[in-house]
């Protein structure tokens, strides 16, 4: 079953949330290559669990909310990221962690998020295993950035992010070895690293019109 079969049900248009749920269920059942990690796991270190929210705006051309970290941050300064972070002991589950972090970082209330589901976890070079949580939100919400963690909030069309033509492969030298990573460029924003890898993984799970 393809995404087109979720566009209409009889004469009534299927909602974006329904289309995404159907596409995600279909996509997660497929055997497709996933990017699992930044680099090989070193030693016997147990990764720290984290979750991010991929918030998709409910509009005719859906978008995805992304943030840019302040340049002053000690780690990953200036990088583009999804709202999210480490799972706390008080979090009921990964979804609760992603929602809490989104509220802390950009003041996105959990009551505004229609949860679609979880996608493939991704292991970062910094020792985290990050699970993306998909959710649909109303368009044109007013966000308030947490100035310590977020320098800017912006929206990128979902169709742009999921189109493989926009996924560029780059290389860098890491500990004496050539390392490959993905990069997307939207207007003046450079999306790369773990965020880009999670986008590429999502594009392999969701068949979407581009």
C-alpha positions, 0 to 999 in steps of 0.5 A, a space after each residue: 500500500 502506498 501513500 497515495 492510498 491514504 490521501 482520500 477515503 471515499 469522498 473525504 480527504 484523509 487528515 495529515 495525521 492519518 496519512 502519516 500514521 499509515 505511511 509510517 506503519 507501512 514504512 517501518 515494515 519495509 526492509 530498507 538500509 538505515 544509518 544506525 550511528 555516527 561512528 563505531 561504538 567504543 568500549 562497553 559504554 552504555 549509550 544514554 537514551 534521548 528523544 527528539 520531536 519531529 513536529 510536522 505542521 498541519 498545512 497543505 504543504 507540511 513543514 518540520 520545525 527545527 532549531 538552531 543552537 547558539 554559537 556559545 554552546 559548549 557542544 554542537 554550537 550553531 548546529 541545527 537540531 530537532 527539539 529534544 534531549 536526554 530522557 530524565 528519570 521522571 519521564 514516563 517514556 520516550 514520547 514524554 521526554 520528547 514532549 517535555 524537551 520541546 516545551 522547555 526549548 521552544 514552548 511547544 505545549 504537549 496538548 498541541 501535539 498529535 503523536 504519530 509514532 516512533 522511528 528508528 533510533 540513532 546512535 551519536 558519537 557523543 554516546 546517545 541513542 536518540 529516538 525520533 518521535 513524529 507528531 503533527 502540530 497546528 500551523 503557525 504556532 507562536 514559539 518562544 525559544 529558550 535562549 540558553 539552548 535555542 538561537 532560532 526556530 524555523 520551518 522546512 518543508 517536509 517534502 524538501 527534507 524527504 527528497 533524496 536529491 537534497 541529501 548530500 554526502 560529505 566527508 571529513 577526517 575523524 581520528 585519522 579515518 575518512 568519515 562520511 556524513 549527510 548534509 542538507 542546505 535549506 536557504 541559509 541553514 546547514 543541516 548535518 550530523 545526527 539531525 541530517 542522518 535522522 532525516 535521511 532515515 525518515 526519508 527511507 521510512 516515509 514515502 511522500 510526494 516531493 
